């Protein structure tokens, strides 16, 4: 189901004023991807990109065309591991965060 314009604007406005919210979005996307829920991870990542750097700026950071990035993060998109890594590396640098993986039993 496509997101409404109001929902996207709400996400964008909150992300622009609340760094904790931005970081939580990015973290949620990574956790979903690592836990095997690629569809949700891509959707959250797409919302994060739209609300923060935008696809044009992400293109500059990853050297992947913006249209390709949009396709990769679309519901039918299938980003390669290399491209997904490039995207996440660029976004974590932009956000100024570091990812750590912890095993839990």
Z-matrix of the N, CA and C atoms (Angstrom, degrees):
N
C 1 1.441
C 2 1.530 1 108.66
N 3 1.336 2 117.37 1 127.75
C 4 1.462 3 119.87 2 -179.77
C 5 1.531 4 111.29 3 -69.05
N 6 1.329 5 114.76 4 148.00
C 7 1.458 6 119.70 5 177.93
C 8 1.515 7 109.56 6 -78.52
N 9 1.322 8 116.30 7 146.27
C 10 1.454 9 120.13 8 178.58
C 11 1.524 10 109.95 9 -77.21
N 12 1.294 11 115.55 10 159.27
C 13 1.463 12 121.15 11 178.66
C 14 1.529 13 110.36 12 -59.60
N 15 1.340 14 117.09 13 -42.06
C 16 1.468 15 120.61 14 -179.48
C 17 1.526 16 111.32 15 -61.48
N 18 1.333 17 116.97 16 -40.60
C 19 1.457 18 120.40 17 179.91
C 20 1.528 19 109.88 18 -64.10
N 21 1.317 20 117.26 19 -45.92
C 22 1.474 21 121.30 20 179.07
C 23 1.529 22 110.80 21 -60.61
N 24 1.315 23 116.93 22 -41.81
C 25 1.466 24 120.51 23 179.41
C 26 1.529 25 110.86 24 -66.99
N 27 1.316 26 117.00 25 -36.73
C 28 1.465 27 121.08 26 177.95
C 29 1.521 28 110.01 27 -63.80
N 30 1.333 29 116.56 28 -44.73
C 31 1.464 30 121.30 29 178.24
C 32 1.532 31 109.51 30 -62.08
N 33 1.314 32 116.93 31 -47.02
C 34 1.467 33 121.47 32 -178.71
C 35 1.534 34 110.96 33 -60.43
N 36 1.325 35 117.05 34 -47.06
C 37 1.465 36 120.31 35 -178.41
C 38 1.525 37 111.22 36 -62.38
N 39 1.324 38 116.43 37 -43.08
C 40 1.469 39 118.90 38 -179.81
C 41 1.525 40 110.68 39 -68.15
N 42 1.316 41 117.60 40 -41.00
C 43 1.469 42 121.20 41 -179.51
C 44 1.523 43 111.09 42 -63.51
N 45 1.310 44 117.39 43 -35.78
C 46 1.455 45 120.17 44 -178.39
C 47 1.529 46 112.61 45 -72.30
N 48 1.315 47 117.30 46 -26.95
C 49 1.464 48 118.70 47 -177.79
C 50 1.526 49 113.96 48 -103.91
N 51 1.339 50 117.61 49 -10.74
C 52 1.463 51 120.25 50 -172.89
C 53 1.535 52 111.50 51 -130.72
N 54 1.353 53 117.65 52 97.94
C 55 1.468 54 119.89 53 -179.05
C 56 1.526 55 113.35 54 -61.45
N 57 1.326 56 117.93 55 -32.24
C 58 1.469 57 120.18 56 177.91
C 59 1.527 58 110.80 57 -64.02
N 60 1.318 59 116.68 58 -38.92
C 61 1.463 60 121.22 59 177.83
C 62 1.527 61 110.55 60 -64.85
N 63 1.346 62 116.55 61 -45.11
C 64 1.471 63 120.35 62 177.90
C 65 1.518 64 110.65 63 -57.53
N 66 1.319 65 116.31 64 -47.61
C 67 1.460 66 120.56 65 -178.62
C 68 1.524 67 111.19 66 -65.08
N 69 1.331 68 116.99 67 -37.19
C 70 1.464 69 120.26 68 177.84
C 71 1.532 70 110.99 69 -64.89
N 72 1.329 71 117.31 70 -38.87
C 73 1.472 72 120.21 71 176.80
C 74 1.522 73 110.66 72 -61.59
N 75 1.322 74 115.94 73 -47.69
C 76 1.462 75 120.51 74 -179.29
C 77 1.529 76 110.54 75 -62.75
N 78 1.317 77 116.16 76 -43.45
C 79 1.467 78 121.06 77 178.91
C 80 1.529 79 111.09 78 -62.52
N 81 1.316 80 117.04 79 -42.88
C 82 1.467 81 121.32 80 179.48
C 83 1.528 82 110.83 81 -61.93
N 84 1.328 83 116.67 82 -41.57
C 85 1.462 84 120.51 83 178.89
C 86 1.521 85 110.46 84 -61.41
N 87 1.327 86 117.12 85 -46.30
C 88 1.467 87 121.42 86 -179.64
C 89 1.527 88 110.62 87 -64.40
N 90 1.323 89 117.33 88 -44.25
C 91 1.470 90 120.31 89 179.78
C 92 1.521 91 111.41 90 -61.75
N 93 1.326 92 117.36 91 -42.47
C 94 1.468 93 120.42 92 178.41
C 95 1.528 94 110.70 93 -60.98
N 96 1.326 95 116.31 94 -45.13
C 97 1.464 96 120.51 95 -179.17
C 98 1.523 97 110.58 96 -62.80
N 99 1.333 98 116.89 97 -46.82
C 100 1.469 99 120.66 98 -178.65
C 101 1.524 100 112.62 99 -66.57
N 102 1.327 101 116.48 100 -27.06
C 103 1.461 102 120.30 101 -179.98
C 104 1.528 103 113.03 102 -92.34
N 105 1.339 104 116.49 103 10.74
C 106 1.462 105 120.42 104 172.94
C 107 1.510 106 115.50 105 89.85
N 108 1.316 107 118.47 106 4.63
C 109 1.462 108 120.88 107 178.29
C 110 1.530 109 108.73 108 -101.42
N 111 1.327 110 115.09 109 72.36
C 112 1.468 111 121.18 110 -176.06
C 113 1.524 112 111.63 111 -62.68
N 114 1.322 113 117.62 112 -38.43
C 115 1.466 114 120.27 113 -177.95
C 116 1.528 115 111.54 114 -60.20
N 117 1.323 116 116.97 115 -48.66
C 118 1.459 117 120.48 116 179.42
C 119 1.518 118 110.06 117 -67.60
N 120 1.324 119 116.67 118 -41.97
C 121 1.458 120 120.64 119 179.03
C 122 1.519 121 111.99 120 -57.58
N 123 1.328 122 116.88 121 -44.25
C 124 1.473 123 120.76 122 178.71
C 125 1.522 124 110.75 123 -64.72
N 126 1.331 125 117.09 124 -40.82
C 127 1.467 126 120.69 125 -179.25
C 128 1.528 127 110.91 126 -64.02
N 129 1.322 128 116.97 127 -44.55
C 130 1.463 129 120.63 128 179.28
C 131 1.529 130 109.92 129 -66.54
N 132 1.322 131 116.35 130 -40.59
C 133 1.463 132 120.72 131 178.92
C 134 1.523 133 110.76 132 -63.28
N 135 1.315 134 117.08 133 -41.23
C 136 1.471 135 121.25 134 177.90
C 137 1.529 136 110.17 135 -63.08
N 138 1.341 137 117.05 136 -43.40
C 139 1.469 138 120.17 137 176.61
C 140 1.521 139 110.70 138 -61.16
N 141 1.328 140 116.40 139 -41.16
C 142 1.460 141 120.80 140 179.34
C 143 1.527 142 110.48 141 -61.48
N 144 1.321 143 116.61 142 -48.12
C 145 1.471 144 120.67 143 -179.29
C 146 1.525 145 110.42 144 -61.47
N 147 1.321 146 116.55 145 -46.92
C 148 1.466 147 119.89 146 179.47
C 149 1.524 148 112.10 147 -61.19
N 150 1.322 149 117.13 148 -34.90
C 151 1.465 150 121.31 149 -176.69
C 152 1.519 151 113.09 150 -83.82
N 153 1.328 152 117.48 151 -14.54
C 154 1.463 153 119.49 152 -174.50
C 155 1.523 154 111.35 153 -122.17
N 156 1.312 155 117.65 154 -96.09
C 157 1.464 156 121.71 155 -171.10
C 158 1.520 157 114.53 156 -75.10
N 159 1.314 158 117.97 157 -27.76
C 160 1.457 159 121.74 158 -175.43
C 161 1.521 160 110.81 159 80.05
N 162 1.315 161 116.39 160 157.06
C 163 1.459 162 121.10 161 -175.54
C 164 1.526 163 113.01 162 -71.44
N 165 1.327 164 117.67 163 -30.23
C 166 1.462 165 119.44 164 178.80
C 167 1.529 166 110.77 165 -65.95
N 168 1.328 167 116.86 166 -43.95
C 169 1.464 168 119.91 167 178.12
C 170 1.521 169 111.52 168 -69.71
N 171 1.323 170 116.77 169 -35.49
C 172 1.466 171 119.62 170 177.41
C 173 1.528 172 110.15 171 -65.12
N 174 1.323 173 116.81 172 -34.10
C 175 1.470 174 121.01 173 175.79
C 176 1.530 175 110.10 174 -58.19
N 177 1.322 176 116.76 175 -44.55
C 178 1.469 177 120.77 176 -179.94
C 179 1.522 178 111.82 177 -63.92
N 180 1.321 179 116.44 178 -36.48
C 181 1.464 180 120.70 179 -176.83
C 182 1.531 181 112.87 180 -78.07
N 183 1.335 182 116.37 181 -29.85
C 184 1.474 183 120.28 182 -175.96
C 185 1.516 184 113.17 183 -104.53
N 186 1.340 185 115.90 184 -17.56
C 187 1.473 186 121.94 185 -173.64
C 188 1.535 187 111.39 186 62.43
N 189 1.336 188 114.77 187 28.68
C 190 1.468 189 121.74 188 173.82
C 191 1.526 190 105.30 189 -112.33
N 192 1.341 191 118.51 190 129.54
C 193 1.465 192 120.25 191 -178.50
C 194 1.534 193 112.31 192 -53.70
N 195 1.326 194 115.56 193 140.36
C 196 1.468 195 121.46 194 -177.91
C 197 1.529 196 111.88 195 -54.79
N 198 1.323 197 117.39 196 -41.91
C 199 1.465 198 119.48 197 -179.98
C 200 1.520 199 111.64 198 -64.05
N 201 1.324 200 117.00 199 -35.93
C 202 1.469 201 120.61 200 176.35
C 203 1.527 202 110.51 201 -66.86
N 204 1.333 203 115.90 202 -41.16
C 205 1.466 204 119.87 203 177.73
C 206 1.529 205 110.41 204 -61.16
N 207 1.318 206 116.07 205 -44.00
C 208 1.472 207 120.26 206 179.08
C 209 1.525 208 110.91 207 -61.39
N 210 1.334 209 116.51 208 -42.99
C 211 1.467 210 120.07 209 178.62
C 212 1.520 211 111.38 210 -64.26
N 213 1.340 212 116.89 211 -42.85
C 214 1.466 213 120.89 212 -179.32
C 215 1.518 214 111.84 213 -59.16
N 216 1.324 215 116.12 214 -38.45
C 217 1.460 216 120.16 215 -175.88
C 218 1.524 217 112.65 216 -94.96
N 219 1.333 218 116.70 217 8.26
C 220 1.464 219 120.64 218 176.01
C 221 1.529 220 108.60 219 -79.93
N 222 1.334 221 117.77 220 165.42
C 223 1.470 222 120.03 221 -179.23
C 224 1.530 223 114.24 222 -55.23
N 225 1.329 224 117.69 223 -34.15
C 226 1.468 225 120.33 224 -179.86
C 227 1.526 226 112.48 225 -94.96
N 228 1.324 227 116.72 226 0.13
C 229 1.460 228 121.23 227 -177.77
C 230 1.517 229 112.36 228 -68.99
N 231 1.324 230 114.79 229 152.59
C 232 1.457 231 120.91 230 -179.73
C 233 1.524 232 108.98 231 -138.78
N 234 1.344 233 116.04 232 79.39
C 235 1.460 234 117.97 233 -177.97
C 236 1.523 235 111.56 234 -68.83
N 237 1.315 236 116.29 235 142.17
C 238 1.458 237 119.80 236 175.38
C 239 1.529 238 107.80 237 -71.19
N 240 1.313 239 115.78 238 163.13
C 241 1.464 240 120.27 239 177.28
C 242 1.523 241 109.93 240 -60.67
N 243 1.325 242 117.42 241 -39.47
C 244 1.467 243 121.24 242 179.85
C 245 1.523 244 110.95 243 -63.26
N 246 1.331 245 117.53 244 -43.97
C 247 1.459 246 120.41 245 179.56
C 248 1.520 247 111.82 246 -68.70
N 249 1.319 248 117.19 247 -40.57
C 250 1.466 249 120.62 248 178.35
C 251 1.525 250 110.45 249 -63.32
N 252 1.321 251 116.46 250 -40.43
C 253 1.457 252 121.03 251 177.27
C 254 1.528 253 110.76 252 -63.79
N 255 1.315 254 116.84 253 -41.88
C 256 1.466 255 121.53 254 178.77
C 257 1.530 256 110.63 255 -62.16
N 258 1.322 257 116.70 256 -43.06
C 259 1.463 258 121.78 257 179.17
C 260 1.526 259 110.24 258 -62.87
N 261 1.330 260 116.69 259 -50.51
C 262 1.462 261 120.67 260 -177.37
C 263 1.525 262 112.01 261 -65.38
N 264 1.323 263 117.42 262 -36.87
C 265 1.469 264 120.92 263 177.22
C 266 1.523 265 110.50 264 -62.95
N 267 1.323 266 116.79 265 -45.00
C 268 1.461 267 120.61 266 179.34
C 269 1.525 268 111.08 267 -63.75
N 270 1.323 269 117.07 268 -41.67
C 271 1.461 270 120.20 269 -177.11
C 272 1.527 271 112.11 270 -70.78
N 273 1.317 272 116.80 271 -37.69
C 274 1.475 273 118.19 272 179.36
C 275 1.528 274 110.51 273 -68.71
N 276 1.316 275 117.36 274 -34.56
C 277 1.467 276 120.26 275 175.82
C 278 1.519 277 110.28 276 -66.41
N 279 1.303 278 116.84 277 -43.76
C 280 1.460 279 121.63 278 179.29
C 281 1.526 280 110.82 279 -61.98
N 282 1.317 281 116.15 280 -42.47
C 283 1.467 282 121.47 281 -178.02
C 284 1.521 283 111.64 282 -79.15
N 285 1.323 284 117.20 283 -20.09
C 286 1.457 285 120.75 284 -179.58
C 287 1.514 286 113.11 285 75.10
N 288 1.334 287 115.46 286 37.36
C 289 1.468 288 120.60 287 179.82
C 290 1.520 289 109.99 288 -120.63
N 291 1.313 290 115.18 289 167.77
C 292 1.459 291 123.19 290 178.37
C 293 1.523 292 107.27 291 -129.86
N 294 1.330 293 116.74 292 133.49
C 295 1.460 294 120.51 293 177.99
C 296 1.514 295 109.86 294 -92.51
N 297 1.330 296 116.20 295 138.54
C 298 1.455 297 122.29 296 172.92
C 299 1.508 298 108.03 297 -128.71
N 300 1.297 299 115.31 298 142.90
C 301 1.452 300 121.06 299 178.60
C 302 1.529 301 108.12 300 -106.50
N 303 1.311 302 115.96 301 130.86
C 304 1.458 303 121.02 302 179.07
C 305 1.528 304 108.79 303 -125.24
N 306 1.310 305 116.28 304 133.62
C 307 1.458 306 121.16 305 176.26
C 308 1.516 307 109.80 306 -83.25
N 309 1.309 308 116.70 307 134.37
C 310 1.469 309 121.25 308 176.26
C 311 1.500 310 107.90 309 -126.64
N 312 1.311 311 115.00 310 138.77
C 313 1.468 312 119.77 311 178.52
C 314 1.497 313 110.43 312 -111.39
